[in-house]
Amino acid sequence: MDNVLDYFEFSSFFKDTSNSFSGNDIAFRELNETHFLIFEKNDLKYNLYVSKFAHKNDIGKKKPDILELVVRDYDKSISEHRIALRQYLE
């Protein structure tokens, strides 16, 4: 999973204090100044979300304006999961 995060230039994981991600660790990648992809790490499982925040600094601190689950239990070996991630980045 580290390879995926590095390749697509996600941030390092940090603790969610907004309770939007149940206090789990999250990492994000900016799509534009208000929209972001977020990986939530829950034990050894990763969920991928697309989200909207007023400011990048709000991620993990405030509830998002929009939060949509893209892939539950992301697995880089499943082509549908890789395609779902790439659709936002290309």
C-alpha positions as YAML, in Angstrom:
chain: A
units: angstrom
residues:
- id: 1
  name: MET
  ca: [0.00, 0.00, 0.00]
- id: 2
  name: ASP
  ca: [2.92, 2.33, 0.67]
- id: 3
  name: ASN
  ca: [3.83, 2.12, -3.02]
- id: 4
  name: VAL
  ca: [0.35, 3.30, -4.03]
- id: 5
  name: LEU
  ca: [0.45, 6.21, -1.58]
- id: 6
  name: ASP
  ca: [3.92, 7.26, -2.70]
- id: 7
  name: TYR
  ca: [3.19, 6.87, -6.42]
- id: 8
  name: PHE
  ca: [0.06, 9.02, -6.25]
- id: 9
  name: GLU
  ca: [1.68, 11.50, -3.86]
- id: 10
  name: PHE
  ca: [-0.63, 11.13, -0.87]
- id: 11
  name: SER
  ca: [0.33, 12.84, 2.37]
- id: 12
  name: SER
  ca: [1.68, 10.90, 5.31]
- id: 13
  name: PHE
  ca: [-0.94, 9.37, 7.57]
- id: 14
  name: PHE
  ca: [-2.15, 11.45, 10.50]
- id: 15
  name: LYS
  ca: [-4.88, 11.10, 13.13]
- id: 16
  name: ASP
  ca: [-8.41, 12.25, 12.23]
- id: 17
  name: THR
  ca: [-9.70, 14.43, 15.07]
- id: 18
  name: SER
  ca: [-12.94, 15.45, 13.31]
- id: 19
  name: ASN
  ca: [-14.56, 12.03, 13.91]
- id: 20
  name: SER
  ca: [-15.47, 11.96, 10.21]
- id: 21
  name: PHE
  ca: [-13.24, 8.90, 9.92]
- id: 22
  name: SER
  ca: [-13.90, 7.45, 13.38]
- id: 23
  name: GLY
  ca: [-10.60, 8.79, 14.68]
- id: 24
  name: ASN
  ca: [-8.64, 6.54, 12.32]
- id: 25
  name: ASP
  ca: [-5.48, 7.61, 10.52]
- id: 26
  name: ILE
  ca: [-5.96, 9.33, 7.16]
- id: 27
  name: ALA
  ca: [-3.82, 10.43, 4.22]
- id: 28
  name: PHE
  ca: [-4.95, 12.78, 1.47]
- id: 29
  name: ARG
  ca: [-4.16, 13.96, -2.03]
- id: 30
  name: GLU
  ca: [-5.32, 17.27, -3.40]
- id: 31
  name: LEU
  ca: [-7.41, 17.17, -6.59]
- id: 32
  name: ASN
  ca: [-7.98, 20.93, -6.62]
- id: 33
  name: GLU
  ca: [-8.13, 23.57, -3.92]
- id: 34
  name: THR
  ca: [-11.36, 22.20, -2.38]
- id: 35
  name: HIS
  ca: [-11.58, 18.54, -3.47]
- id: 36
  name: PHE
  ca: [-9.43, 15.74, -2.09]
- id: 37
  name: LEU
  ca: [-8.97, 11.99, -2.18]
- id: 38
  name: ILE
  ca: [-8.61, 10.49, 1.27]
- id: 39
  name: PHE
  ca: [-7.43, 7.06, 2.33]
- id: 40
  name: GLU
  ca: [-8.66, 6.01, 5.75]
- id: 41
  name: LYS
  ca: [-6.55, 3.37, 7.46]
- id: 42
  name: ASN
  ca: [-8.54, 1.11, 9.77]
- id: 43
  name: ASP
  ca: [-6.23, -1.61, 11.12]
- id: 44
  name: LEU
  ca: [-4.94, -3.23, 7.92]
- id: 45
  name: LYS
  ca: [-7.86, -2.10, 5.73]
- id: 46
  name: TYR
  ca: [-7.99, 1.06, 3.64]
- id: 47
  name: ASN
  ca: [-11.09, 2.91, 2.47]
- id: 48
  name: LEU
  ca: [-10.87, 5.49, -0.31]
- id: 49
  name: TYR
  ca: [-13.07, 8.59, -0.27]
- id: 50
  name: VAL
  ca: [-13.54, 11.69, -2.37]
- id: 51
  name: SER
  ca: [-14.24, 14.77, -0.28]
- id: 52
  name: LYS
  ca: [-14.75, 18.49, -0.30]
- id: 53
  name: PHE
  ca: [-13.35, 20.87, 2.32]
- id: 54
  name: ALA
  ca: [-13.34, 24.65, 2.39]
- id: 55
  name: HIS
  ca: [-9.59, 24.58, 3.06]
- id: 56
  name: LYS
  ca: [-6.87, 21.94, 2.90]
- id: 57
  name: ASN
  ca: [-5.99, 22.70, 6.54]
- id: 58
  name: ASP
  ca: [-9.47, 21.52, 7.58]
- id: 59
  name: ILE
  ca: [-8.78, 17.89, 6.63]
- id: 60
  name: GLY
  ca: [-8.85, 15.73, 9.72]
- id: 61
  name: LYS
  ca: [-9.89, 18.68, 11.89]
- id: 62
  name: LYS
  ca: [-13.37, 19.62, 10.60]
- id: 63
  name: LYS
  ca: [-16.16, 17.63, 9.01]
- id: 64
  name: PRO
  ca: [-16.07, 17.69, 5.20]
- id: 65
  name: ASP
  ca: [-18.71, 19.49, 3.16]
- id: 66
  name: ILE
  ca: [-18.97, 16.34, 1.01]
- id: 67
  name: LEU
  ca: [-17.70, 12.84, 1.75]
- id: 68
  name: GLU
  ca: [-18.33, 9.95, -0.63]
- id: 69
  name: LEU
  ca: [-16.97, 6.42, -0.30]
- id: 70
  name: VAL
  ca: [-15.26, 5.36, -3.54]
- id: 71
  name: VAL
  ca: [-13.76, 1.99, -2.55]
- id: 72
  name: ARG
  ca: [-14.25, -0.01, 0.64]
- id: 73
  name: ASP
  ca: [-11.30, -2.24, 1.61]
- id: 74
  name: TYR
  ca: [-9.01, -0.99, -1.16]
- id: 75
  name: ASP
  ca: [-6.84, -3.74, -2.61]
- id: 76
  name: LYS
  ca: [-4.23, -2.71, -5.19]
- id: 77
  name: SER
  ca: [-4.38, -6.19, -6.77]
- id: 78
  name: ILE
  ca: [-8.02, -5.66, -7.81]
- id: 79
  name: SER
  ca: [-8.17, -3.83, -11.13]
- id: 80
  name: GLU
  ca: [-11.54, -2.17, -10.36]
- id: 81
  name: HIS
  ca: [-9.99, -0.58, -7.26]
- id: 82
  name: ARG
  ca: [-7.02, 0.75, -9.24]
- id: 83
  name: ILE
  ca: [-9.35, 2.10, -11.93]
- id: 84
  name: ALA
  ca: [-11.54, 3.83, -9.32]
- id: 85
  name: LEU
  ca: [-8.47, 5.59, -7.91]
- id: 86
  name: ARG
  ca: [-7.08, 6.58, -11.31]
- id: 87
  name: GLN
  ca: [-10.40, 8.02, -12.53]
- id: 88
  name: TYR
  ca: [-9.91, 10.92, -10.13]
- id: 89
  name: LEU
  ca: [-6.25, 11.47, -10.94]
- id: 90
  name: GLU
  ca: [-6.20, 11.42, -14.73]
...
